[in-house]
Amino acid sequence: MSKKKIDENRTNKEEKIDKRKTLIFKIVFTLLAVSVVFSIYNLINAPSGVSNKEYELVKSDYVLMILQCIVGMIVIFLPSQVERKFGIDIPDTMEIIYFIFLFCAIYLGEVRNFYYKIPYWDMILHAFSAMMLGALGFILVDFFNKKAIKGTHLSPFFVSLFAFCFAMTCGTVWEIYEYLADSVLGTNMQKFITAEGVVLTGHAALGDTMKDIIVDFIGALVIVTLGYIHLRRAEKKETSKEDKDLQKTA
């Protein structure tokens, strides 16, 4: 196959992925916008206080839905803004994964109440987000290593360490956001109120936050370990290639 044909196939594939990304973006954004209207409508007639019935939604639940959907409608533009302002090329596939994550976390999790209906939904999303953020950390370091700061070469260990710290920091910031939202708006992001309406106290009340941080830790550790192995192999191949080139010129 000629080089021209290969380039055409690559271009067609990239265009298909880009169209798919745009479609998924529009679907997720529309669902979040409709959910805001839906939540505002139900907020008016919802009961106040803490629900004593399983899966019954009260005013604080709809406040949380509105908050999460609005935040989702804002952060969904982050990849495009980062690419435009900083010149960082985020792969379309990763952007698609990011949009799907917002759909699962906000629309399915909060609006459709999957956090209570589906066992371990929260843990699955935290593991997923930690891996996604770890991969994003690798992309950021690669950008600064190859483009932003010329003449530098960061070791695979440092790149992996940065990716791990980046993922953990984002996870910690999210837990702070949940705590502030629960404190200021009276929501239940930290799930200290069970689906049956039981208010947890003491050590049990810390369970959701600590579980999320531990899952973030494990997810980030897995992805950075795989990334480290990949970088080490790539570095060895590059060193081996340079040695062979030197032997040929000698």
Secondary structure, 3 states (H helix, E strand, C coil): CCHHHHHHHHHHHHHHHHHHHHHHHHHHHHHHHHHHHHHHHHHHHCCCCCCCCCCCCCHHHHHHHHHHHHHHHHHCCHHHHHHHHHCCCCCHHHHHHHHHHHHHHHHHHHHCCHHHHCCCHHHHHHHHHHHHHHHHHHHHHHHHHHHHCCCCCCCHHHHHHHHHHHHHHHHHHHHHHHHHHHHHHCCCCCCCECCCCCECCHHHHCHHHHHHHHHHHHHHHHHHHHHHHHHHHHHHHHHHHHHHHHHHHC
